[in-house]
């Protein structure tokens, strides 16, 4: 396996979002990695390891049809830390959301070990998802 930069790793994961396999995820996600999704989201909670990462990607696609991530900017030290911004959008049973997101990733030995996605407005997404959003 060729050692990739953090930027290259993120590009491969973004390109593999649909149909990501555990074998591919294992190249980039450490066995002890934890993804911390906001507990107030329908996909909320901690997702662990390569299998958990793949399960999360599948849950996002199932929960939010037409989910898209548009990359914004990236800040990294190119060894073990990265933060990037962008916009996420998707459908819920009661409407569409389009909001900013920031993610913080920590790497060790070339693999992600800690991932913290910060959705700009989880309440808005849940209100749409649950049908409690006033129109």
N, C-alpha and C positions, 0 to 999 in steps of 0.2 A: 504494500500500500504506500503510495506517495504521500508524503506529509503535505497537507494543504494549509494555506493561511486561513485565518478566521473568516476573511471575506469570501474566499473560495468555498469554505465549508457552508456558510450561509447561502451562497448561490446554489450549491448542489441541493441543499435541503429545500429551498424555495422551488426549484425545478422539479423536485421529487414529491412535492406536497400531495398531489393526487397519486395514489398508488404506492406511497412510501411503504417499503417492507422493513421488517425488523433487521434483516441482514444489512440493508443499506444504512439504516439508522445506527446500527452497531459501530459503523465506521466513524461516526461523529458524536454519538451520545454515550457517555460513560455508563457503566452498569449501575453506579450509585447516583446518577443524575436525578435531580428533582426539578420538575416544572411546577411552579406555584401559580395556578390560575385563581383569580378572585373567587372566593367561596360563594359570592352572591350571583355568579353566573350559572347557567344550567350545565356548563362543563367545568364548574369550579372544583377546586381541591388540588391536591398534590398528585402528580403523575410521575411514576418512577421508572427509570431505566429506559433502554431502547424500546421495549415492548410498551411501556407506558407512554412514551413519546408517540409511537405509531397509533396507539389507542386514542390518544388525544387528537391527533390529526384527523382520524376517522370520525371521532365524536364531533369535532368542529364542523366537518363537512356534512354530517348527518343533521346536526342541530341547526345549522345556519346554511341552508341551500344557497348556492351561488356566492359562497364566501370568497372574498378576494382580499389580498394584501398588496398594497402599493407602497413600495419602498420609498423612503424619504431621504434621511441622512444617516451616516454611520460615524461613530467615534470609537476608536480602538487603539490599544497599545500594541496590537498585532501579535501578542503572546498569550495573554490569558483573560483579557477583559474586553467587552464590547457593549456598546449601547447603540441602538438604532431606533429611528422613528419611522413612522409611515401612517397610512390610513388603512383601516379595515372596513369592509362592508359585507353585508349579507342579508338574507331574507329571514324573517321570523314568521310564525303563524299569523301575526297581526301587522306586519309592515316591515319595511327595510330600514337598516341602520347604516350610517356612514360616519365613522368617528376616527379621531387620531388614536394612535397607540405608540407606546415606547416599550422596548424590551431591553432587559439587562441580562447578559449572558456571561458566565464565568467558565473558563476552560482550564483543564489540567491535562498535561501530556497530550495536547491536541484534540481533546474531546470535551464537550460541554458537560459540566458537573452541576451547574445551578442556573436556572432560567426563571426570570421574573417578568412576565408580560403585564403591562399596566394599561388597561383599556381606559380611555378618557372618561367614558360615562357608562358604567355598568348598570346604573339605575335605568337609564334610557333603554338600553338593550333588553333588560328584564321586563320593563313595562311593556315594550313591544311584544316580547316573547309570551308574556302572560295575558296580554290583551287588556292591561289596565291603563295604558297610555291614553290620555284624553286627546281627542282630535280637534 
